[in-house]
Amino acid sequence: MTQVLTKYDKYVTAFQSLERSQAAREPQWVRDIRQRALSRFSELGFPTARRGNENWKYTNVGPVANANFEYAFGASRDGEKAIELRGIAPWGQDWVNLVFLNGRYSEVLSTKPSSAYAARVTNLADAFLRDGEVLEKHLARHATFDDDGFTALNTSFLRDGAFIHIPEGESVQAPIHLIFIATGSDRPSASHPRTLIVTGKHSKATIIESYIALSPAPYFNNAVTEIVVGDQAQIEHYRLLLDNTEAFHIGTSQVYQGQDSKFTSTIFAKGAALGRNNIHVLLDAPGSSCVLNGLYMTSGTQHMDNYINIDHAKPHAFSRLNYKGILDGKSRAVFGGIVVVRPGAIKTDARQSDKNLLLSRDAEVNSKPSLLIFADDVKCGHGATAGHIDGDSIFYMRSRGLDIDTASRLLIYGFAREIIDTVQVEPLRVYLEKLFLGALPSFKLLFGERA
């Protein structure tokens, strides 16, 4: 799977320019991490091999590997003040917002908290100088780049991003919203957003990540998020992939959980030409629990890949995974991943569910949930389904006076509502309901012709 280095000369050249520009602004340990990551990316390259590449078996990343994306170094900030965030992203009056344009922090658009705020919420470039001890302990320690070319590439260009630190015993009431905006340019561009979230014991917070496009121009978003959930801490995490239909989005989230911690993740994906959602959760202490929900919509020739891994490393842990997909046109979706129960992780309770609704004969989904169990006295199970809208239900609703379009939309919304209803933040739930209903296809044709 090793790639020829000359194929990635453009990344090496951009890395060298980054090193020159950042030389006097960062601690040496950050530069050392970047250098090691670039070396590893040079060895790994992108996972384009078709054999012996199980993690990417159903997703071809050749279009990313072969494209000529330019790193968004000096991306223009013209018109920065004119961007109206409330029109393009979910919004709450009391939210704390950190905004990034093409991976770079925008102080003009952000609403950072006051000095009396319970949590530390800032950008990484600032945190390198003020929060070195916490960053050096956690940054790139959970999302390692030993075996993942995309994570290695992201870490190679580590210079800015979001940093959230919730101290021990603190409960942050208002959501913290991280908004990553691709502004578009004359040439296809690449950005590598990075996020580090660290929570102390008995802390609590709600965090939203939104990835949004302002233009139809093609781009490559290669995002990495590391989340450390302390003992007895509770984190509610939302991730919105709202890229344009010309974009490539590879997103990786690495989550570490302490004793009796609770982590809830909900992802909503719509837009990218090729999207990949990697989540790895390590339940590394007794009593830890995670709930992972997902809802995605694809149409045209879009491709969405969800690869979820839950690692039960210690006993008495709990996990639930519930993903739903709605596919139209000639789009493709992939669901894969593994629930691992390590030796000694007794009393594990784990369930996986992947359900897909196909709105077209040409849509296709590849689903492969799996379990690896190395302990006794556990409760584990998984299931996957894919099918079309039920014809009998359509007939029943039409016999009561509903037209084909209304009946179909109600059934699809009912399918998706289970995931939307898990959203605890009301402005976000309202935003997602409108977004979802507005994205549903038209069903003016007879049901038999659509499905």
Long-range contacts (C-beta under 8 A, 24 or more apart in sequence): 1-44, 1-45, 1-47, 1-48, 1-49, 1-52, 1-53, 2-43, 2-44, 2-45, 3-44, 3-45, 3-46, 3-48, 3-65, 4-45, 5-42, 7-45, 7-65, 8-41, 8-42, 8-45, 10-68, 10-69, 10-70, 11-38, 11-41, 11-71, 11-153, 11-156, 12-38, 12-42, 14-70, 14-71, 14-73, 14-157, 15-156, 15-157, 17-71, 17-73, 18-71, 18-73, 18-157, 18-159, 21-73, 22-159, 25-125, 25-128, 26-128, 26-159, 27-128, 27-132, 27-136, 29-136, 30-128, 30-158, 33-139, 33-140, 33-155, 33-158, 34-155, 34-156, 34-157, 34-158, 36-145, 37-140, 37-145, 37-152, 37-153, 37-154, 37-155, 37-156, 37-158, 38-152, 38-156, 40-145, 40-146, 40-152, 41-145, 41-149, 41-152, 41-153, 41-156, 44-147, 44-148, 44-149, 44-152, 45-149, 46-149, 46-150, 47-149, 55-307, 55-336, 57-336, 58-305, 58-332, 58-334, 58-336, 58-366, 59-274, 59-276, 59-303, 59-305, 59-334, 61-250, 61-274, 63-248, 63-273, 63-274, 64-220, 64-248, 64-250, 64-274, 67-188, 67-218, 67-220, 67-248, 68-187, 68-188, 69-188, 69-189, 69-190, 69-219, 69-220, 70-185, 70-187, 70-188, 70-189, 70-190, 71-157, 71-189, 71-190, 71-191, 72-102, 72-103, 72-104, 72-185, 72-189, 72-190, 72-191, 75-101, 75-102, 75-104, 75-183, 75-185, 75-189, 76-183, 76-185, 77-101, 77-106, 80-106, 80-108, 80-109, 81-108, 81-109, 83-109, 83-181, 83-214, 85-109, 85-179, 88-181, 88-212, 88-214, 89-177, 89-179, 89-210, 89-212, 90-177, 90-208, 90-210, 90-240, 90-427, 90-428, 90-431, 90-432, 91-427, 91-431, 92-174, 92-175, 92-177, 92-425, 92-427, 92-428, 94-174, 95-174, 95-175, 95-176, 95-177, 95-208, 96-121, 96-174, 96-175, 96-176, 96-177, 97-177, 97-178, 97-179, 98-122, 98-123, 98-162, 98-176, 98-177, 98-178, 98-179, 99-179, 99-181, 100-160, 100-161, 100-162, 100-178, 100-179, 100-180, 100-181, 100-193, 101-181, 101-183, 102-181, 102-182, 102-183, 102-189, 102-191, 103-160, 103-161, 103-180, 103-191, 103-192, 103-193, 104-160, 105-160, 105-161, 109-179, 118-166, 118-167, 118-170, 118-171, 118-172, 119-164, 119-165, 119-166, 119-167, 119-170, 119-172, 119-176, 119-205, 120-163, 120-164, 120-165, 120-167, 121-162, 121-163, 121-164, 121-176, 122-162, 122-163, 123-160, 123-161, 123-162, 123-163, 124-158, 124-159, 124-160, 124-161, 124-162, 124-163, 124-194, 124-196, 125-159, 125-160, 126-163, 127-163, 131-163, 131-165, 134-165, 134-198, 135-163, 135-196, 138-196, 138-198, 138-226, 138-228, 139-196, 139-226, 140-226, 141-226, 142-226, 142-227, 142-228, 142-254, 142-255, 142-256, 142-282, 143-224, 143-225, 143-226, 143-252, 143-254, 148-252, 150-222, 150-224, 150-250, 150-252, 151-224, 151-252, 153-192, 153-222, 154-192, 154-194, 154-222, 154-223, 154-224, 154-252, 155-194, 155-224, 156-192, 157-192, 158-192, 158-194, 160-194, 161-193, 161-194, 161-195, 161-196, 162-193, 162-194, 162-195, 162-196, 162-197, 163-195, 163-196, 164-195, 164-196, 164-197, 164-198, 164-205, 164-207, 165-197, 165-198, 165-199, 166-197, 166-198, 166-199, 166-200, 166-203, 166-204, 166-205, 166-233, 167-200, 167-203, 168-200, 168-201, 168-202, 168-203, 168-230, 169-200, 169-201, 169-202, 169-203, 170-200, 170-203, 170-204, 171-203, 171-204, 171-205, 172-203, 172-204, 172-205, 172-206, 174-206, 175-206, 175-207, 175-208, 175-425, 175-428, 176-205, 176-206, 176-207, 176-208, 177-207, 177-208, 177-210, 178-207, 178-208, 178-209, 178-210, 179-210, 179-212, 180-209, 180-210, 180-211, 180-212, 180-221, 180-223, 181-212, 181-213, 181-214, 182-211, 182-212, 182-213, 182-214, 182-215, 182-219, 182-221, 182-243, 182-244, 182-247, 183-214, 183-215, 184-213, 184-214, 184-215, 184-216, 184-217, 184-219, 185-217, 185-219, 186-217, 188-217, 188-218, 188-219, 188-220, 189-217, 189-219, 189-220, 190-219, 190-220, 190-221, 190-222, 191-219, 191-220, 191-221, 191-222, 192-222, 192-223, 192-224, 193-221, 193-222, 193-223, 193-224, 194-223, 194-224, 194-225, 195-223, 195-224, 195-225, 195-226, 196-225, 196-226, 197-225, 197-226, 197-227, 197-228, 197-235, 198-228, 198-230, 199-228, 199-229, 199-230, 199-233, 199-235, 200-230, 200-233, 201-230, 201-231, 201-232, 201-233, 201-258, 202-230, 202-231, 202-232, 202-233, 203-230, 203-233, 203-234, 204-233, 204-234, 204-235, 205-234, 205-235, 205-236, 206-235, 206-236, 206-237, 206-238, 206-424, 206-425, 207-235, 207-236, 207-237, 207-238, 208-237, 208-238, 208-239, 208-240, 208-425, 208-428, 209-237, 209-238, 209-239, 209-240, 210-240, 210-242, 211-239, 211-240, 211-241, 211-242, 211-243, 211-249, 211-251, 212-240, 212-242, 212-243, 213-242, 213-243, 213-244, 213-247, 213-271, 215-244, 216-244, 216-245, 216-246, 217-244, 217-246, 218-246, 218-247, 218-248, 219-243, 219-246, 219-247, 219-248, 220-247, 220-248, 220-249, 220-250, 221-247, 221-248, 221-249, 221-250, 221-251, 222-250, 223-249, 223-250, 223-251, 223-252, 224-251, 224-252, 224-253, 224-254, 225-251, 225-252, 225-253, 225-254, 226-253, 226-254, 226-256, 227-253, 227-254, 227-255, 227-256, 227-263, 228-256, 229-255, 229-256, 229-257, 229-258, 229-261, 229-262, 229-263, 229-288, 230-258, 230-261, 231-258, 231-259, 231-260, 231-261, 231-285, 232-258, 232-259, 232-260, 232-261, 233-258, 233-261, 233-262, 234-261, 234-262, 234-263, 235-261, 235-262, 235-263, 235-264, 236-264, 236-424, 236-425, 237-263, 237-264, 237-265, 237-266, 238-265, 238-266, 238-267, 238-268, 238-423, 238-425, 238-428, 239-265, 239-266, 239-267, 239-268, 239-277, 240-267, 240-268, 240-269, 240-432, 241-267, 241-268, 241-269, 241-270, 241-271, 241-272, 241-275, 241-277, 241-296, 242-270, 242-271, 242-435, 243-271, 243-272, 243-275, 244-271, 244-272, 245-271, 245-272, 245-273, 245-300, 245-302, 246-273, 247-271, 247-272, 247-273, 248-272, 248-273, 248-274, 248-275, 249-274, 249-275, 249-276, 250-275, 250-276, 250-278, 251-275, 251-276, 251-277, 251-278, 252-278, 252-279, 252-280, 253-278, 253-279, 253-280, 254-280, 254-282, 255-279, 255-280, 255-281, 255-282, 255-290, 256-282, 256-284, 257-281, 257-282, 257-283, 257-284, 257-285, 257-288, 257-290, 258-284, 258-285, 258-288, 259-285, 259-286, 259-287, 259-288, 260-285, 260-286, 260-287, 260-288, 261-285, 261-287, 261-288, 261-289, 262-288, 262-289, 262-290, 263-288, 263-289, 263-290, 263-291, 264-290, 264-291, 264-292, 264-293, 264-422, 265-290, 265-291, 265-292, 265-293, 266-292, 266-293, 266-294, 266-295, 266-419, 266-422, 266-423, 267-293, 267-294, 267-295, 267-296, 267-306, 268-294, 268-295, 268-296, 268-419, 268-432, 268-435, 269-294, 269-295, 269-296, 269-297, 269-304, 270-296, 270-297, 270-298, 270-435, 270-439, 271-302, 272-302, 272-304, 273-301, 273-302, 273-303, 274-302, 274-303, 274-305, 275-302, 275-303, 275-304, 275-305, 276-304, 276-305, 276-306, 276-307, 277-304, 277-305, 277-306, 277-307, 277-308, 278-307, 278-308, 279-306, 279-307, 279-308, 279-309, 279-337, 280-308, 280-309, 280-310, 280-311, 281-309, 281-310, 281-311, 281-319, 282-311, 282-313, 283-310, 283-311, 283-312, 283-313, 283-314, 283-317, 283-319, 284-313, 284-314, 285-314, 285-317, 286-314, 286-315, 286-316, 286-317, 287-316, 287-317, 288-314, 288-317, 288-318, 289-317, 289-318, 289-319, 290-318, 290-319, 290-320, 291-319, 291-320, 291-321, 291-322, 292-319, 292-320, 292-321, 292-322, 292-323, 293-322, 293-323, 293-419, 293-422, 294-322, 294-323, 294-324, 294-419, 295-323, 295-324, 295-325, 295-326, 295-416, 295-419, 295-420, 295-436, 296-323, 296-324, 296-325, 296-326, 296-333, 297-325, 297-326, 297-327, 297-328, 297-436, 297-439, 298-325, 298-326, 298-327, 298-328, 298-329, 298-331, 298-332, 298-333, 298-363, 299-327, 299-328, 299-329, 299-331, 299-441, 300-328, 300-329, 300-330, 300-331, 301-329, 301-330, 301-331, 302-329, 302-331, 302-332, 303-331, 303-332, 303-333, 303-334, 304-331, 304-332, 304-333, 304-334, 305-333, 305-334, 305-336, 306-333, 306-334, 306-335, 306-336, 306-337, 307-334, 307-336, 307-337, 308-335, 308-336, 308-337, 309-337, 309-338, 309-339, 309-340, 310-337, 310-338, 310-339, 310-340, 310-350, 311-340, 311-342, 312-339, 312-340, 312-341, 312-342, 312-345, 312-348, 312-350, 313-342, 313-345, 314-342, 314-344, 314-345, 315-344, 315-345, 315-346, 315-347, 315-348, 315-375, 316-346, 316-347, 316-348, 317-345, 317-347, 317-348, 317-349, 318-348, 318-349, 318-350, 319-349, 319-350, 319-351, 320-350, 320-351, 321-351, 321-352, 321-353, 321-354, 322-353, 322-418, 322-419, 323-353, 323-354, 323-355, 324-354, 324-355, 324-356, 324-357, 324-415, 324-416, 324-418, 324-419, 325-354, 325-355, 325-356, 325-357, 325-365, 326-356, 326-357, 326-359, 326-412, 326-415, 326-416, 327-356, 327-357, 327-358, 327-359, 327-360, 327-363, 327-364, 327-365, 328-359, 328-360, 328-363, 328-441, 329-360, 329-362, 329-363, 330-360, 330-362, 330-363, 331-360, 331-363, 331-364, 332-363, 332-364, 332-365, 332-366, 333-363, 333-364, 333-365, 333-366, 334-365, 334-366, 334-367, 335-365, 335-366, 335-367, 335-368, 335-369, 335-384, 336-366, 336-367, 336-368, 336-369, 336-370, 337-369, 337-370, 338-370, 338-371, 338-372, 339-369, 339-370, 339-371, 339-372, 339-380, 339-382, 340-372, 340-374, 341-371, 341-372, 341-373, 341-374, 341-375, 341-378, 341-380, 342-374, 342-375, 343-374, 343-375, 344-375, 345-374, 345-375, 345-378, 346-375, 346-376, 346-377, 346-378, 347-377, 347-378, 348-375, 348-378, 348-379, 348-380, 349-378, 349-379, 349-380, 350-378, 350-379, 350-380, 350-381, 351-380, 351-381, 351-382, 352-381, 352-382, 352-383, 353-382, 353-383, 353-384, 354-383, 354-384, 354-385, 355-384, 355-385, 355-386, 355-415, 356-384, 356-385, 356-386, 356-387, 357-386, 357-387, 357-388, 357-389, 357-412, 357-415, 358-386, 358-387, 358-388, 358-451, 359-388, 359-389, 359-412, 359-441, 359-450, 359-451, 360-450, 360-451, 361-451, 388-451, 389-447, 389-451, 391-447, 391-448, 391-451, 394-447, 404-443, 404-444, 404-445, 404-446, 404-447, 405-442, 405-443, 405-444, 407-443, 408-443, 408-447, 408-450, 409-437, 409-440, 409-443, 412-440, 413-437, 413-440
